[in-house]
Amino acid sequence: MAVLAVATVVWAVGLVRVMRRDQADVDAWRESQALRALPAQTGPPRAETAELTADERAAFAGLVRQFGDGRS
């Protein structure tokens, strides 16, 4: 019975070591593969703006009024 218990403990320890080693390999692979096609960002994304013409501003204001009326 003691031999069987020792063998079980040795098997469990070996299994845990193999699983941890494999997990470290998987983590390293994931880090190397993560978003390789995208450039690395060095900071927060820049805010983008676009200048609107007077007609575009008027159309946007009309939409805001139209949607605002439905909420009252």
Helices and strands as residue ranges (DSSP letters): H 2-33, H 54-71
